[in-house]
Amino acid sequence: MPQELSLPVPDDFHIHLRQGQDLASYAKSAEQQFGRILVMPNTEPPVNSAESVKKYKAEILAAAPSLKVLLTFKLNKNYTEQELLEMRKNGAIAAKYYPLGVTTNSQDGVSQIEDMYPTIELMEKLDLVLCLHGEEPGVFCLDREKKFLKHLEKLIRIFPKLRIVLEHVSSAEAVERVKSLPQNVAATVTVHHFILTLDDIVGDSLRPQNFCKPIPKLPKDKEVLRAAVFSGNNKFFLGTDSAPHALEKKECLCGAAGIYSAPVAIPILIEEFEKENELALLPNFIAGFGADFYKIPRQNKKVTYIKKEWQVPKIIDGAVPLRAGEVLKWDRK
Amino acid sequence: MPQELSLPVPDDFHIHLRQGQDLASYAKSAEQQFGRILVMPNTEPPVNSAESVKKYKAEILAAAPSLKVLLTFKLNKNYTEQELLEMRKNGAIAAKYYPLGVTTNSQDGVSQIEDMYPTIELMEKLDLVLCLHGEEPGVFCLDREKKFLKHLEKLIRIFPKLRIVLEHVSSAEAVERVKSLPQNVAATVTVHHFILTLDDIVGDSLRPQNFCKPIPKLPKDKEVLRAAVFSGNNKFFLGTDSAPHALEKKECLCGAAGIYSAPVAIPILIEEFEKENELALLPNFIAGFGADFYKIPRQNKKVTYIKKEWQVPKIIDGAVPLRAGEVLKWDRK
């Protein structure tokens, strides 16, 4: 009899489902892995109005009706309190901040975070969460997250009640800073930053399928990130940043940034937590701390995984998944 | 009248010309840029005998008859003094050391440099140069060169008269070490390590055309390398490591490591030395210090460049060149 593991149905507090004809397959794949997802708004055009929140949610649900879909909208400086309330009514629980040009579809990003203060003040009042892509543009790639931390500190000083998530935390400095800031500052942890370093992109042959922003960093950064998770700190919870790009975009010279991890996220995490003998911490990481932070109920449903080797397909939904072609130890029953 | 610059015909003390049908076009391109080249031996099968040295030289000269072709052979532990003498007679002036698996066609590389000591002792006696690919296998990519330096130090301690070139030096630590070691230890400097950092590979979108080994490192590494060159230190001379890969290999997921810089190397260097107001140092860097180190006469011929903008083609000889599609300021007259 293979070993079994019962887990709460996981939440993913950071996922990209794209748009158009790809959306349906990415949403269905997410539905197989997660009970609840927080969907990022960097489509083209972006999700940035009550109408677009409603429409995007309907599109996702049409493809994946059993998913609980939570929405984000792109932060800009023009929202009124009325608009924020309407977006919330339609399913949005957070705004996403993109600095100008740091990642996919961020060419309309923010150049001065200070310009956003009026909107952020309203968000604090309405208890909407601010999700930060925390990278300082124009800085050497390994320093971008570190150099962004001054903005995080300033935000929490000016808006002390604002709930902030530093998304896809990737550097030792950022992990330490999140730990030291008040309890209303948390961070999502991706599966890929949990297991990859720069070596997995440029160490041997070039591996475009592992290219993402923020760039995976040094071994010590990964170790500090893992240590935070394995300490059971409730400020660190799962947000995969699963970000499929159609195969041709990953292979071509333009080299789009983003890793498609949703289909393999939970099996990889089980394996990693098992290796560290910390499986008892996994339920809170994938289906506890995030819900608590977002002030939504923890889910009661369970899902069972079995210990059984399987090979990750080279292509899933037309995109190269994380660990493509490699053998994983756990699979959904 | 456009500005003109007369330079000695450059030497390239580290170039890859590959083999088979590609060799002719790469050799012809090199002939247009350089007067004399030192050709690396990592073909398949490798250049590792008097016969293969002779044959490889003849193939290159058939395509590029005006080039002065200097050869290397792959270091292994089986050479007799007689074989080394014969390889030298046929045109080889140096052996190339590849650690196991660190770069293109190094799967037959050396796992224990100590195994090579008998050959190296003969090389010291015969005054053959040892060219090192100085990266320690199995170490985090940004640390590989730094961690290799212990071998360099040990070699020069055991073989104090051996002439050693640390090829394509890329880290601040290695530059400083070469400076501090005796005069018979030098380093080649590539054009790409002179102008690129990790940002140019993974900073924005992924740029496979800039992927190479050793990986370009941090801004401070580049600055220390440039400072060594701009100090006029005769231990640092040009070896482009120009390493064309056919387009499909650079674009595909395997992401071959190597930059095709030969066709643009000198124009880029003129531009860079001009920016630093150090054009007077360029002749020694491209056609002086290297010849002195290798104990071959400096060349007397001159070549003229003119200040005239031109756009680097996207493809040269079927490979993506360094700075493809960008505008350079200097061109050969």
Boltz contact constraints between the chains, C-beta under 6 A:
constraints:
  - contact:
      token1: [A, 140]
      token2: [B, 199]
      max_distance: 6.0
  - contact:
      token1: [A, 140]
      token2: [B, 219]
      max_distance: 6.0
  - contact:
      token1: [A, 141]
      token2: [B, 199]
      max_distance: 6.0
  - contact:
      token1: [A, 141]
      token2: [B, 202]
      max_distance: 6.0
  - contact:
      token1: [A, 141]
      token2: [B, 203]
      max_distance: 6.0
  - contact:
      token1: [A, 198]
      token2: [B, 141]
      max_distance: 6.0
  - contact:
      token1: [A, 199]
      token2: [B, 140]
      max_distance: 6.0
  - contact:
      token1: [A, 199]
      token2: [B, 141]
      max_distance: 6.0
  - contact:
      token1: [A, 202]
      token2: [B, 141]
      max_distance: 6.0
  - contact:
      token1: [A, 202]
      token2: [B, 215]
      max_distance: 6.0
  - contact:
      token1: [A, 203]
      token2: [B, 141]
      max_distance: 6.0
  - contact:
      token1: [A, 205]
      token2: [B, 254]
      max_distance: 6.0
  - contact:
      token1: [A, 205]
      token2: [B, 255]
      max_distance: 6.0
  - contact:
      token1: [A, 206]
      token2: [B, 208]
      max_distance: 6.0
  - contact:
      token1: [A, 206]
      token2: [B, 211]
      max_distance: 6.0
  - contact:
      token1: [A, 206]
      token2: [B, 255]
      max_distance: 6.0
  - contact:
      token1: [A, 208]
      token2: [B, 206]
      max_distance: 6.0
  - contact:
      token1: [A, 211]
      token2: [B, 206]
      max_distance: 6.0
  - contact:
      token1: [A, 215]
      token2: [B, 202]
      max_distance: 6.0
  - contact:
      token1: [A, 219]
      token2: [B, 140]
      max_distance: 6.0
  - contact:
      token1: [A, 251]
      token2: [B, 253]
      max_distance: 6.0
  - contact:
      token1: [A, 253]
      token2: [B, 251]
      max_distance: 6.0
  - contact:
      token1: [A, 254]
      token2: [B, 205]
      max_distance: 6.0
  - contact:
      token1: [A, 255]
      token2: [B, 205]
      max_distance: 6.0
  - contact:
      token1: [A, 255]
      token2: [B, 206]
      max_distance: 6.0
